[in-house]
Amino acid sequence: MMMGSCTAIGMLFGILGILTPLIAIGAIIYLVVAKRKNPDLHEVR
């Protein structure tokens, strides 16, 4: 609707829409790697 007059806002939402899944995937991968490393450290107890 307002994409013609608000192109910058449209681009901003488009970039956010693209980055949000990438950030979520990156966070999941980071958590998986962290969980793989942590048990080795906690089992030393």
N, C-alpha and C positions, 0 to 999 in steps of 0.2 A: 504494500500500500504506500508507505512513506519511504520506500527505498530510494526513490528519485531525489527527494529533498534531504533525506538523512542517510546519505551513503556512508559517512564515517561511522555512524552508529551501527549500521548494517554490517559493515566490515568488522567492527569491534565484536559484535555478537557472533559473527562467523568465525573469527579467530578464537574466541572463547569456546565456541562449540567444538572446534578442532582440538584445542589444547586440553580441554577438560578430560576427555578419554585418555589422552597420552599421559597426563599427570596421574590419573587413576591407575593406569597400567604400570607406570613407573613406580608408584607407591606400592602396588601389589608385589612387583618383582623385588623391590627393596625389602619388603617385609619377609618374603620367602627366603631371600638370601640371609637376612638377619636371623631368622628362625633356624636356618641350617647351621649358622656359626655359633649361636648361643648355646644349644644343648651340649656341645663339646666343652664349653667353658663351665656350664653349671654342673655337669656330671663329675667334675673334678672334686666337688665337695665330698 
